Amino acid sequence: MKTALSTAPGRSGQPAHPPPTPQLAAPRQARRVSLVDRAALRLGLALITWGRRPLELESRERRARYAEQYLARLERERLARRWQGLNLPPR
């Protein structure tokens, strides 16, 4: 099967017109936020922050226990990996 392409201009089947340039929308004026809107936003954020506060503070003993539990978990995971490396067959 032979395919011959024409080299004459205007015979490629594609239009010779350049692609249209996108038209940009007219720039809009930026609206200023009023003082009342800013105050309402600040009040809303303050209420959300206040509503999410803890009802009671965490004790020092509980925080120390969390740290000890974290260290103990890391040690258990280290020992488990060591045991696996010594006892399981290689991959």
KATA-V525927 format. One record per pair of residues at least 4 apart in sequence whose ideal C-beta (glycine too) atoms are under 7 Angstrom apart, sorted by the first residue. I is the first residue (numbers start at 0). J is the second residue. D is the distance in whole Angstrom. If there is no record, write none. Layout:
# KATA-V525927
((I;J;D) (I;J;D))
This chain:
# KATA-V525927
((5;10;4) (9;15;6) (32;36;5) (32;37;6) (34;38;6) (35;39;6) (36;40;6) (37;41;6) (38;42;6) (39;43;6) (40;44;6) (41;45;6) (42;46;6) (43;47;6) (44;48;6) (45;49;6) (46;50;6) (47;51;6) (57;61;5) (57;62;6) (59;63;6) (60;64;6) (61;65;7) (62;66;7) (63;67;6) (64;68;6) (65;69;6) (66;70;7) (67;71;6) (68;72;6) (69;73;7) (70;74;6) (71;75;6) (72;76;6) (73;77;6) (74;78;6) (75;79;6) (76;80;7) (77;81;6) (78;82;6) (79;83;6) (80;84;6) (81;85;6) (82;86;6) (83;87;5))
